[in-house]
Amino acid sequence: MEFESKGLISLEIEGEVYGYKLYESLDSLTKTKSQRKSAKELNISHTVFNRRILRAEKKLGFKLTEKLGNGTELTKEGLDLLEEFKKYAIQIEKTPTINIVGGHISTGLLESIELPFKTNIYSSNDEDAFELAKRGVVDILTLDDPLIAFERDINFYPIAYDYLVLISSPDSEKIESISDLENLDFVSVSGSAQRLAWNSLKHYDIHVNIKENVSSQFDAYKKVRNSKNLHTFLNASYFKGNELLKFDTQHVISLIKVNEDKAKVDEFIKYLTNEAQESIEKQGFTPM
């Protein structure tokens, strides 16, 4: 039986995801030896508790619990599953350092302000960062664009606002209106908030040509500035440019709490949403 830690969504076993509530139930059963007592402890009905176990057993193809006298015990497979979850929980809790992964803009913001916490910060695009967070090897996921959270109905914590500016090659003609963008050549950045710009242009019925896709806003900037008649949309917090789509592209820079059990994570989020707002503003972002 192969287990894979999934962080935000607990464990994946042979393609099926099993959430934290299942492991909470199994852990309770090892103490109470009774489904009814465990249901009461978890503040759910006995029916809901029993259904949770039966549904998991049907997916897994093996029993998680067994009757012993008047009580209920975990089977060997149930104990193995619970042990794997506990190993994962220990893995992400064992260090006081807050491990963070996220988009280039949001992690760049965290690296640029003074933080009274020990942190390890890893920068990527939003999509790759989310995949890493799902493995459960980090405590916090930061997002340059909240789309991933919206799509999956994941709670997130806003820490700042940002918007996109138009960056053009040095020899490009001056852009004065949205209609001037018609048929221009652009560099896109995967996993960034640029979707807001493309959606806005579509709304205005403006067609543009995506000539190249890169993974970093900084790569896009270099390509545009070293080319002829090339354009891109980048975050205003890091780049100076044409604010043509400022109000169309305003978006939230946010955090997702991956590790629910490390107290330092809550302290970190509280700090960013309160005391750190002045520092965030000094970095070119609009505070909350």
C-alpha positions as CSV (number, residue, x, y, z in Angstrom):
1,M,0.0,0.0,0.0
2,E,1.6,3.3,-1.1
3,F,1.0,6.6,0.8
4,E,1.7,10.1,-0.5
5,S,1.5,13.2,1.7
6,K,-0.7,15.8,0.2
7,G,-0.5,18.7,2.8
8,L,-3.6,20.8,2.1
9,I,-5.7,17.7,1.5
10,S,-4.0,15.1,3.8
11,L,-3.0,11.8,2.1
12,E,-3.4,10.4,-1.3
13,I,-3.6,6.6,-1.6
14,E,-3.7,5.0,-5.1
15,G,-5.3,8.1,-6.6
16,E,-7.9,8.7,-3.9
17,V,-7.6,11.6,-1.4
18,Y,-8.5,11.0,2.3
19,G,-9.1,14.1,4.4
20,Y,-8.0,15.0,7.9
21,K,-11.4,14.1,9.4
22,L,-10.8,10.4,8.7
23,Y,-7.6,10.4,10.6
24,E,-9.1,12.4,13.4
25,S,-11.7,9.7,13.6
26,L,-9.2,6.8,13.6
27,D,-7.1,8.6,16.2
28,S,-10.1,9.0,18.5
29,L,-11.0,5.4,18.2
30,T,-7.6,4.2,19.4
31,K,-8.5,6.1,22.7
32,T,-12.2,5.5,23.2
33,K,-12.5,2.0,21.6
34,S,-16.1,3.1,20.8
35,Q,-17.6,4.6,17.7
36,R,-20.4,6.3,19.8
37,K,-17.9,7.8,22.3
38,S,-15.6,9.0,19.4
39,A,-18.6,10.5,17.6
40,K,-19.5,12.4,20.8
41,E,-15.9,13.5,21.3
42,L,-15.8,14.9,17.7
43,N,-19.2,16.5,18.1
44,I,-20.8,14.5,15.3
45,S,-23.6,11.9,15.2
46,H,-22.8,8.2,15.4
47,T,-24.3,7.8,11.9
48,V,-22.0,10.4,10.4
49,F,-19.0,8.8,12.1
50,N,-19.9,5.3,11.0
51,R,-20.5,6.5,7.4
52,R,-17.1,8.2,7.3
53,I,-15.4,4.9,8.2
54,L,-17.5,2.8,5.8
55,R,-16.9,5.2,2.9
56,A,-13.2,5.1,3.4
57,E,-13.2,1.3,3.7
58,K,-15.1,0.9,0.5
59,K,-12.6,3.1,-1.4
60,L,-9.6,1.5,0.2
61,G,-10.8,-2.1,-0.3
62,F,-9.9,-3.2,3.2
63,K,-11.3,-2.9,6.8
64,L,-10.1,-0.1,9.1
65,T,-11.9,-1.2,12.2
66,E,-13.1,-4.5,13.8
67,K,-15.3,-5.4,16.6
68,L,-13.6,-6.8,19.7
69,G,-16.0,-7.7,22.5
70,N,-18.2,-4.7,23.2
71,G,-15.7,-2.3,21.7
72,T,-14.1,-1.3,18.3
73,E,-10.4,-1.5,17.5
74,L,-8.4,-0.5,14.5
75,T,-7.2,-3.3,12.2
76,K,-3.6,-3.5,11.3
77,E,-4.3,-1.6,8.1
78,G,-6.1,1.0,10.1
79,L,-3.2,1.4,12.5
80,D,-0.8,1.6,9.5
81,L,-2.9,4.4,8.0
82,L,-3.0,6.3,11.2
83,E,0.7,5.9,11.8
84,E,1.5,7.3,8.3
85,F,-0.6,10.3,9.0
86,K,1.1,10.9,12.4
87,K,4.5,10.7,10.7
88,Y,3.4,13.4,8.2
89,A,2.1,15.6,11.1
90,I,5.4,15.3,12.9
91,Q,7.3,16.0,9.7
92,I,5.7,19.4,9.3
93,E,5.7,20.3,13.0
94,K,9.2,19.4,14.1
95,T,10.9,22.7,13.3
96,P,10.2,26.2,14.7
97,T,11.2,27.6,11.3
98,I,8.3,28.6,9.1
99,N,8.7,27.0,5.6
100,I,7.0,29.0,2.9
101,V,6.6,28.4,-0.8
102,G,4.8,30.7,-3.3
103,G,4.7,32.9,-6.3
104,H,7.6,35.1,-7.3
105,I,5.8,38.3,-6.3
106,S,4.4,37.2,-3.0
107,T,7.6,35.5,-1.8
108,G,9.6,38.5,-3.0
109,L,7.4,40.7,-0.8
110,L,8.1,38.5,2.3
111,E,11.8,38.5,1.6
112,S,11.9,42.2,1.3
113,I,10.4,43.1,4.7
114,E,11.9,42.5,8.1
115,L,10.2,39.5,9.8
116,P,10.5,38.6,13.5
117,F,10.3,34.9,12.6
118,K,12.7,32.3,11.3
119,T,11.6,31.5,7.7
120,N,12.7,29.4,4.7
121,I,11.2,31.0,1.6
122,Y,11.1,29.2,-1.8
123,S,10.0,31.1,-4.9
124,S,8.1,29.6,-7.9
125,N,5.0,30.3,-9.9
126,D,1.6,29.8,-8.2
127,E,0.8,26.5,-9.9
128,D,4.2,24.8,-9.1
129,A,4.1,26.2,-5.5
130,F,0.6,24.7,-5.0
131,E,1.8,21.3,-6.1
132,L,4.7,21.5,-3.6
133,A,2.3,22.6,-0.8
134,K,0.1,19.6,-1.5
135,R,2.9,17.3,-0.5
136,G,2.8,18.8,3.0
137,V,6.5,19.8,3.1
138,V,5.8,23.5,3.8
139,D,3.8,25.5,6.4
140,I,2.4,28.3,4.2
141,L,1.6,28.8,0.6
142,T,1.7,32.3,-0.8
143,L,-0.2,33.2,-4.0
144,D,0.4,36.0,-6.5
145,D,-3.1,35.5,-7.7
146,P,-5.9,34.0,-5.6
147,L,-7.3,32.0,-8.5
148,I,-6.0,28.6,-7.2
149,A,-7.8,29.2,-3.9
150,F,-11.0,30.4,-5.5
151,E,-11.1,27.3,-7.8
152,R,-10.7,24.9,-5.0
153,D,-12.7,26.7,-2.3
154,I,-9.6,27.0,-0.1
155,N,-9.6,29.7,2.7
156,F,-6.9,32.3,2.2
157,Y,-5.6,35.3,4.1
158,P,-5.3,38.6,2.1
159,I,-2.1,40.6,3.0
160,A,-2.0,43.2,0.2
161,Y,-3.4,44.5,-3.1
162,D,-1.5,44.8,-6.4
163,Y,-2.4,45.5,-10.0
164,L,-0.8,45.0,-13.4
165,V,1.0,47.6,-15.6
166,L,1.8,47.4,-19.3
167,I,5.6,47.1,-20.1
168,S,6.7,47.8,-23.6
169,S,9.9,47.6,-25.6
170,P,11.9,50.9,-25.7
171,D,11.1,51.6,-29.3
172,S,7.4,50.8,-29.2
173,E,4.8,53.5,-30.1
174,K,3.1,55.2,-27.1
175,I,0.0,53.3,-25.9
176,E,-2.7,55.8,-25.0
177,S,-5.9,53.8,-25.0
178,I,-6.9,50.1,-24.8
179,S,-7.7,50.1,-28.5
180,D,-4.0,50.8,-29.2
181,L,-3.3,47.2,-28.0
182,E,-5.0,45.6,-30.9
183,N,-2.8,43.0,-32.6
184,L,0.3,43.8,-30.6
185,D,2.8,41.0,-29.6
186,F,3.0,39.9,-26.0
187,V,5.0,37.7,-23.6
188,S,2.9,35.8,-21.1
189,V,3.9,34.6,-17.7
190,S,2.5,31.2,-16.6
191,G,1.0,31.0,-13.1
192,S,0.7,34.7,-12.7
193,A,-2.1,37.3,-12.4
194,Q,-1.9,38.0,-16.1
195,R,-5.1,36.1,-16.6
196,L,-6.8,39.3,-15.4
197,A,-5.3,41.3,-18.3
198,W,-6.2,38.7,-20.9
199,N,-9.7,38.5,-19.6
200,S,-10.0,42.3,-19.6
201,L,-8.8,42.5,-23.2
202,K,-11.3,39.8,-24.2
203,H,-14.0,41.8,-22.5
204,Y,-13.0,44.9,-24.5
205,D,-12.9,42.8,-27.7
206,I,-9.1,43.4,-28.2
207,H,-7.0,40.7,-29.9
208,V,-3.3,40.3,-29.0
209,N,-0.7,37.9,-30.1
210,I,1.1,35.7,-27.5
211,K,4.5,35.2,-28.9
212,E,6.2,33.5,-26.0
213,N,5.4,32.1,-22.5
214,V,7.9,32.3,-19.6
215,S,7.7,31.2,-16.0
216,S,8.9,34.4,-14.3
217,Q,7.8,38.0,-14.5
218,F,11.5,39.0,-14.4
219,D,12.2,36.9,-17.5
220,A,9.3,38.5,-19.3
221,Y,10.6,42.0,-18.4
222,K,14.1,41.2,-19.7
223,K,12.7,39.8,-23.0
224,V,10.5,42.8,-23.6
225,R,13.1,45.4,-22.8
226,N,15.6,43.7,-25.0
227,S,13.3,43.2,-28.0
228,K,11.5,45.3,-30.5
229,N,7.7,46.0,-30.4
230,L,7.1,43.4,-27.6
231,H,4.8,43.9,-24.6
232,T,3.8,42.2,-21.3
233,F,1.7,42.9,-18.2
234,L,3.6,42.8,-14.9
235,N,2.9,43.6,-11.2
236,A,3.0,47.3,-10.4
237,S,4.6,46.6,-7.0
238,Y,7.8,45.6,-8.9
239,F,7.7,47.3,-12.2
240,K,7.0,50.8,-13.5
241,G,4.7,50.9,-16.5
242,N,1.5,52.1,-18.2
243,E,-1.5,51.9,-15.8
244,L,-4.0,51.4,-18.6
245,L,-5.6,48.4,-17.0
246,K,-5.0,49.3,-13.3
247,F,-8.6,49.0,-12.2
248,D,-9.3,45.9,-14.3
249,T,-6.4,44.0,-12.9
250,Q,-6.3,44.8,-9.2
251,H,-6.0,41.6,-7.2
252,V,-5.1,40.2,-3.8
253,I,-1.7,38.9,-2.7
254,S,-2.6,36.2,-0.2
255,L,-1.5,33.3,2.0
256,I,-2.9,29.8,2.6
257,K,-2.2,28.1,5.9
258,V,-1.0,24.6,5.0
259,N,0.1,23.4,8.5
260,E,-2.9,23.7,10.8
261,D,-1.0,22.5,13.8
262,K,2.0,24.9,14.1
263,A,1.2,27.8,16.4
264,K,3.9,30.0,14.8
265,V,2.0,29.9,11.5
266,D,-1.0,31.7,13.1
267,E,1.3,34.2,14.7
268,F,3.0,34.8,11.4
269,I,-0.3,35.5,9.6
270,K,-1.5,37.8,12.3
271,Y,1.7,39.7,12.1
272,L,1.4,40.2,8.3
273,T,-2.2,41.3,8.5
274,N,-1.5,43.8,11.2
275,E,1.9,45.1,12.3
276,A,3.6,44.4,8.9
277,Q,1.1,46.4,6.8
278,E,3.2,49.6,6.9
279,S,6.2,47.7,5.7
280,I,4.2,46.1,3.0
281,E,3.0,49.5,1.8
282,K,6.6,50.7,1.6
283,Q,7.4,47.9,-0.8
284,G,5.0,49.3,-3.4
285,F,1.9,47.2,-2.5
286,T,-1.5,48.6,-1.4
287,P,-2.1,47.5,2.2
288,M,-5.3,45.8,3.3
